[in-house]
């Protein structure tokens, strides 16, 4: 507990100012620890950024250079890119000229419906577009992905039909401007066509009647799926009673929910409940309108549930409730009982229809002259034939435009090949087919080694290497920041933002000066400039291909002789390009080996140890522990300083108390002496 601080009441001294000066010297110790924390955190940030760049180089430019496959790249040129364009060329594509003719482009299946009425929109019900919703009509959508069936009901809309098409994996849209339905397969190729047909079924007809018991059209998608799942399983289930009971439980829960809602919203019930609640209020107790509403609803809900429970129990036990006087209980009892009878009756009809399998043939197969219900949607019975053609029947006077789904067909070196897409892969080439060639037209694809690509890959490696080396050198050979400590808040108040930034930059730039970890990393990188590789009894190094250092002061920066991006040696002969053109195998072996050696050294450097994590070139674990120790030390120091400050205040307080007593005694003696004199 802190002591009472008496600030100079007796002594007249500014105790707070004296303690502050005494503590200022002591706080220098804490400031030094805080400086260590700050510089360690900055060092962490600097290493993390540097490690990220090293890892990127390690996994990209360096890793690519060590694989032979990176040097076996090919390039291919089309003689007519408006009809055949080369997208990619694999290393196994044979060198030489490949002859191609495009006989046919791949196409998706497209269907464009006839124009519908001006007032038609996605909310328009199918029954208003020619569908008889009482005959158990189902729209069948068959695609390469999955079949989707849409049972047409009283509330089924044009929007439901569009959504069903999308669920089957098709592109579908009702254009409100042109009043037409547009449908297409998402993928081209004869195997990705689709059919849209209808059938009328007694099974669906009676299934819809069962659905009506559950107010099916007002349910959520999840609730509809649950009911449909039970109805589908009921037809083939061995234990039909269990399925029937599950359906009855759903219906009874609906009855409960409807009864409670009706009961709570009944004005007479509301008024009676309000009177009961007001009579039960304590004297002086008032409720807001919201609180009263909440209590009434809770009261009525509980009352309704009690009546429902009594009615349900009577239904379960098949009790005679003729003597029951409460109309609500009688109503609920009859609802439970009638729902059971109605469900059983409709399930029997549903099962009987399934057993007899009275299914009418699809309109398109029954009578090609008969108008399909789909004609009301500006369509007709659309059947995709196995040969890729599409047959439209039952469309009446509606004009339906169809584009058949078809495969791409090319003649490649006198061999006919087919594919489902206009992105065509053949013999190591990936082609984009854009147009059909004429009978006497032939396109040539010339494949050769991509020497420019190899050159650019090596150049990219050298540039990335130099960028890292420059950053290493800048950090390792930075100027000393001796005499620069992180600024305190008090220091910053006396400086401008620009001065603060420059001060801190000076410190941050020097954090890795002569750092042993960075020094070892520099040695690993520079080793590549002196390494040699023996190929066919001859030694090669980077210098053999005109890749050299220029000035000792640049500390290992590499230049490609004869390359305009390396201006210091831009006028020299380009030995690298010459070697790639004349002896690509040697270039590949040398760079594969040099890159593999550097990759191996970095892998060893980045392995997990007690001081560092995996894929990390610096001692991140050690830095984290050091930072943690500094923070613990700072907490202990702050605690000591707080105790010391409290000690100072206690000492001054004791002094003030002593002085106060002394002053009091002095006053007393003075008073006594004054009395005696009189």
N, C-alpha and C positions, 0 to 999 in steps of 0.2 A: 504494500500500500504506500503510495507516494506521500511524503511528509508535507505538512502545511508550509507553503513558501511565503516568508515574510520579506518582501523586497525592500530593504533599507529603511524600514519604518523608524528604527531606533538609531542606526548608524548614519543614515542619510546617503548611503552608497547605492549605486545602481547595480544591484545584485545580478540581474539578468544579463547586463552587458558584460560584467566580470566573468560570469560562468560561460557566456558565449565565447569570450576570448580564450578562456582556459580550454574549452572543448575544441576550439578551432585547430589547435596544434594536434590534439589527440585524433581528430577526424582525418588528418592527413593519412593515417594508416588505413582507414576504411577507403579513402579515395584511391590509394594505390591498388588496393584489391579490386575496386570497381573498374579501374583502368585495365587491369589484367583481364577482367571479365569482358569488357568492351572489345579489347584487341583480339581476344580469343574468338569471340563471336564474329568479328570481321574476318578473321582468318578462316573460320569455318565457311563463311559465305564465299570467300575468294576461292577456297579449295573446291567447294561444291560446284561453282560455275566452271572452274577449270576441268574438274573431273567429268562434267557433262560433255564438254567439248572433246576431251580425250576419248570418252566412250563412243561418241558419235563417229569420230574418225576411225576408231577401232572396229566398229560394226559396219561401217559403210566403205569409205575409200580404201582402207587397208585390207579389210576382209575380202572385198571384191577382187583386189589385185592378186591375191594368193591362189585363186582358182583358175585352172586352165580354161574352164568354160567361159570365163570373162573375156578370154582372148580369141575364142573360137566364134566370135559373132560375125554374122553375115548381114549384107545389105541387099535389098532387092528393088529393082526399078521397073515400073510398069510403063509400057509404051503408050497406054491410053488410060490415064487416071480418072477420066470422066466415066469410064465403064468398069474398070477394075483397079482398085487401089490396094497396095500392099500395106497391111497394118503392122504385122510383126514378121520377123524372119528368124527361125530357130537355127541353132548351130548345125543341125542335121540336114538342113535344106541343101540339096546338091548344087554345086556351082554350075553355071551354064545358063542356057536359055530355055524357059518353060513356055510352051504355047497353050493359050487358053481361048476358048470361045464360050460365050454365055448364051445358052439357049433359052433360059427361063429364069426369072427372078422369083424368089420365095415371096409368098404373100400370106397374110392373115385372112381369115374369113370375115367379111363385112356384110351386115344386113342393114338396110335403110328402109324403114317402114313408110307407109303412105301417110299423108297429112291427116291429122285428126281435127276434130271440131275446135273452134276458137276458144270455147269455154273449158276445154279439157286441160287439166293440170295434174300434178302428182297426187293430189288429194282426191281426184275423181275415182269413184268406186267402179270396179270391173263390172258389177251388175248393171251399171249405167252405160257400159260399152258393149253390151250384147251377151254377157255371161249369165247363164241360168244358175243361180247359187243354190238351187234345191236339188240338183241332180248329181251331186258329188263329183264335180269337175276338178281334175288335177292338171296343172301345167308341169310338164316334165322338161327339165333343162339338162341335157347331157353334154358333158365336155370331157376333154382328156384328163382334167383334174379330178372332178368328182360330180356325181349326179345330184341335182337339187330338185325337190318336188315342192310345188306350191299349191296347197289345197285352197280353192277359191271359196270364200265365205261371204257373208252378207257385207262385212266391213272391209274386205280386201280391196286395196287401192292400186292405182297405177304405180305409185311409189313402192308398194310392196313387191310388185312384179320386177321393177328395176333393181331393187335390193336383192331379190332372189337371183337375178342374172349376175350381179356382182359377187354374190356368195359362191356361185359356181365358177368363179375365176374369169369372168368376162368383163370387158369394158362395156358399160351400158349407160345411156343417158337419154332423157326425154328433153329435147330442145324446145323450150317454151316459146322461142321466137318463131321457129319453123313448124312447131307442132308435130314433130316426127320423133320416132324412137330410133336411136342409132345403137347398134350392137356390133361388137367385134371381138375376136379372140385376141388375147394379149401377146401370144407368140405366133409367129408365122410357121408355115409348114402344113402339109396335108394331114398330119397326125394331130393337129391342134384345132380341127374344125369342131362345130357344135350343132346340136339339133334342139329345136323347141317344138314340142308336140303337146297334145292334150288327150285326156281320156276321161270317161265318165264311169264312176264306180259306185255300186250300192254300198260297198264298204266305207268309202269316203263319205257318202251321203249320211250314213248312220253314225259314223265317227263324228261328223259335224254336229249331229243332234246331241250326242253326249257332251261335246265341247260347250254347246249352248247352255247346259246346266250350270257351268262354272263361270258364266259371263266371260267366256274365253277372250273375246276381242278387247276387253278392258284390262287384261292381265299384262304383266311384264314379260319380257322374252324368257327370262329364267323360269317363271311360273308356267308359261306355255310349254316350254321344253319338258318340265316335270310331268305335266298332265299328258302330253303326247307320248312320253316315255312309258308311262303306265298303260296308256291305251294300246300302244304297239305291243308291249309285252303281254297284255291280257289275252290276245288272240292265240298265243302259243304257249302260255304259261301252264305248267302242271298244277300249280296252286293258284287257281284263278280267284279263290276267296280272299287270299292275302292281297292281291292286286286290287280287287274290288274294295276291300276295306281301306286301303291307302287312299283311293279316290274318294271314298265316302268321308274319310277324315278331313280331306281338303275341303270338301263341300260343307261339312259341318263347321269347320273353322270360318268359312266365309259367312255362314249363317250367324255365327257368334259375332263376328266383326260388324255385320250389317245391323244386327239386333242392338248391339251396344251403341252404335252411332245413332240409330233411330231413337233409342231410349233417351240418350243424353240430350238430343236436339228437340225432344218433345216439349212444347211450352208449358204444359200442365205439370209434367214431371219436374221441369226446371223451377217453376214457381214453388212447388211443394218442397223441393230440396232447399231452396233459398230460405224458406220459412223455418225449416228445421235447423239450419245452420245459424241463422240469426238468433233463434231462441237459445241456442247453445253457447252463444258468446258470453264471456265474462263481463261483468259490469264495467263499463268504460272502454271495452275493447272495440276497436273499429277496424274494418278491413277495406283495403282499396278495391276498386272494381276488378282489377286483375286478380287479386288474391281471392275475392269472392267467387269469381268465375272458375278459378283453379279448384277451389274447395268443392264447389257444386259439381263440377265435372268428375272429380275423384269420388265424391259421394254417390253420384248416379251410376258411375261405372261399376263400383262395388255392388250396388243394389242390382244392376242388370246382370252381373256375373252370378250373383246368388240365385236369381230367377232362372238363368240359363242352366246352371248346375242342377237345379231341381228338375227342370224339364228334361235335361239330358239323361239324368238318372232314371226318370220315369220311362223314357224311351228305351233305355238299355234293358230295364227289367220288365218291359212290356206291361207296364201298369195301366190300370183303368183310371183315367183322370177326369171322369165325368163329374165327379163331386168337387173338382177343383174350381175355386171361385175367382182366382186371379187370372184375368184375361191375358196378361203378358206371358204367364207360364204356359197357358193353353196354346197361345200363338207360337211360342218357341217349340213346344212339344210337337205340334202339327208340322212345323217347318222341318224338324229333324226326321219325323216319320215320313213325310211326303218326299223329302229328298232321297231317302233310302228307296222308297217304292219307285220313284221316277228313274233313279240311277239303274236299278236292277232291270227295269223294263227296257231301257234304252241299251244297256249292255247286252241284253238277250238279243235284241234286234241287230246290234252291231256284230255279235258273234255269229248269228244266223246268216247274215250277209256274207261274212268271211267264209263260212263253211260252204255256202253255195257258189262262192266266187263268181257272182254275176257282174262281170266287168264288160262294159261295151268296148268294142275295138276302137282304136284311135281313129279319129275322124279322117286322117290322111290315108289310112289303110282301108277304111270302111267303104268310102265312096269318094273318089277324087273330085267328083263334081259337087260334093256337099260343102257348103261354106263352113269353115272352122270358126269357133268362138274367137280365135286369135285374130280373125279378120277385123273384129271390133277394135283391135289395137293397131290397126294398119298393117298387120302382118298376116300370117297364115301358118299352116303346118310346115315347119322347116326341118327337112331331114338331110343330114350330111351322109352321102353315100360313101362306100368304101373306096371308090375310085377317086375321091376328092371332090366330086361335083356335089352341088346342093340342089335338092328338089323342093319346090314350094308348091303346095296344093291347098285348096280350101280357102284361098285368099279372096274369092268372089271377084268383085270389081276393084279390089285394092291393088295398087301397083307397088310391088315389093322389089327393091333392087338388091341383088346379091353379088358379092365378089367371092369366088371360090378360094378356099385355102389351098395353097400349092407349094411344092418344094422347089428349091433352086436347082437348076440343071446346068452343068458346065461340061465342056469337052476339054479334058486336061491331057495334053500329049496324046490325042486321038482316043482317049478313054472317057466314056460318059459317066459322070458322077452326080449324085444327088445329095442335097442337104436341106434341113428344115429352115435354115436361116440364110440371110444374105451375107452374113459373116461366115465365110467358108474356109475351113482348114483342110489343107492337102499338102502332103509331102514336106512338112516343115514350114509351110507358108500359111499365114492367116490373111485372107483376102476379104475386101469389102466389095461386094458386087453391086454395081450402081446402074447398069444398063445392059440391055440385050444387044449382042453383036449381030451385024447383018450376015447373010449367008456366006459372003466372000471375005468377011473380016476376021482377022485373027490377031489376038493381043499377045505380045511377048513379055515375059517377066524374066529379067536378067538378074541372076544371083551371083554374088562375088563376096570375097572377104571384105569386111568393113574395117579397112586400115585406119580410116579417119576416126571411127569409133574407138579403136584401140588407143590411138594417139591421144584422144580427148580424155580417155579414162586415166591414162598415166599422167597427163597434164593436170587433171583434177586432183589426183593423189598428191602431186608435187605442190600444188597451190595450198591444199588443205594442210599438208605437212608444214609448209612455210608459215602459215597463219598460226599454227600451234607453237612452232619453234620461236616465232617472234614474241608470243605471249610469255612463253617460258623464260626467254632471255630477258625480257623487260622486267619480269618479277624477280628473277634470280640476281640480276646485276643492277637492281634499283639502287638509287642513292639512299644513304642512311637517313633515318628520321630521328636520330638521337636528339634529345631535348624537346621532342614533340610528344605530348601526352594527350589522350582524349580530353576534350573540353568538358568542364563542368557546366551546369546550368548558369552559374554565376559568371563564368568566363564568356559564355555565349551571349549574355545580355550586353556585354561590352563590345561585341563584334557585329559586323554586317553578315548577311547570309552568304555573300561571295567569299568573305574572309573565312567563315566557318567551313565552307565547302573546300576551299583550297587547303586549309589546315588539315582537315580529315583525310583529304586525298593524299596528302604527303605521307601520312601514317599508313593508310591502306596500301599505297603503292609499295611500301617497304616491308610489308608483313612477311613476304616469302624471300626476302633478301638472304642469300647464302643458305637457304633452307636445304638441309641434307636430302630430304625426300625429293624435292624438286631437282636437286643436283643429280640424283640417280636417274630420274626420269629424262633429264637432258642427255645424259650419257647413253641411255637406251636409244633415244631418237637419233642422236648423231652417229651411232654405230653403223647405220645403214649407208652412210657416205663412204665408209672405209671398207665395208664388207666386199668380198669377191665371191664369184660363183664360177665353177669350172664346167664348161660345156664343150664336149668333143676335144678334151685335152687343152682347152684354152681358157684362160681366166678372164672374167668380165666383171666390171663394176659399173656403177652409174656413169662414171666418166667415160666409159667405152661408148656410151650412147649420147655423149654431149651434155650430160647432166652434171653440173659442177658447182662448186662454191666460187665466189668471186673475190671476196675481201675477208681477211681474217677477222676484222672488226665486226663483221656481220654474224660471226659465230655460228656458221653452219647453214645459212640460208642457201637454197638450191636454185639454180638457173637452168633453163632449157635453151641450149644454144640454137640460134636461128629462129626463135619464136618471138613474134612481135609483142607478146605480153610480158616478155622478159627483156626490156629495152636495152639493158647493159650489154647483152650478147645477141641482140636481134639481128645484127649483120653477119653473124658467123654462119657456117654451114649447119643445117639441121640434121645432125647425125641420127637422132631418134626417129624422125620420119623416114629417113633413108633405110634404117635398119628394119623398121616395121614392114616396109614395102619389099625389101630384098631378102630378109631372113627372119620372118615372123616367129618361127619356132624357137630360135635362140632368144629373141626378145621375151617370149613367153616364159621360157625356162628360167632366165635370169631374174625377171621381175617376180615370178611366182616364188622363187627361193628367197629373195631379199624380203619380200612382203611376209612370207611365212616365218622367217627368222624374227622380224620385228613384231609380228603378231604373237609369236611364242613368248618373247621377252615381256611384252605387255600383259599377256595372260598370266605369267608368273608374278608380275608386279601387282596384278589385280586380284590375286587369290586371297581367300579369307584367312586372316590370322587373328591372334589375340589383340592386335592393335588396329586392324582394319577389316572392313566388311568386304564381301565378294564384289567384284567389278568396281573396285575403288582403288585409285592410285595413291591415296594418302592415308594417314593414320586417323581415320575418322573416329574410331572407338576411343583411341587415346585422347584425342581432342575433346570428345564428349565427357570423358572421365575428368580431364583437367578442368573443364568448365564447371562441372558439377562440384569438384573440390573447392574451386574458387568461390562459388556461390555459398557453399556451406561455411567456408571461412568468413565470408562477408556477414552471414547471419550471426555467427558467433561474435564477430567484432562489433556489430551493431548492438548486440545484447550487452557486451562489456561497456560500450560507450554510454548506453542508456543507464546502466548501473553507476558508472562513474559520474555522469551528470547528476543523477539523483543524490549521490554521495556529496557532491559539491553543494547542492541546495540544502541538504541536511546540515552540513557544517555551517553555512551562512545563517541558516535558520536558528541553529543553536547559539551562534554569536549574537544574533539580533535579540534572542530571548534573554541572554545574559546581560546585554546592554540595557534592555528594557527594565530588568530587575535592578540593575545598578542605578539607573536614572530614578527609579521609583524610591530606592533607599536614600539616595542623595536628596531628593525632594523632601522626604520625611524628616531627615536630619536637619535640613535647612529650616523646616517649619518648627521643629522642637527648639532649635537654637534661637529662633526669632521670638518664641514665647517666653523663654527664660530671660532674655534681655529685657523684656517688658517687666 
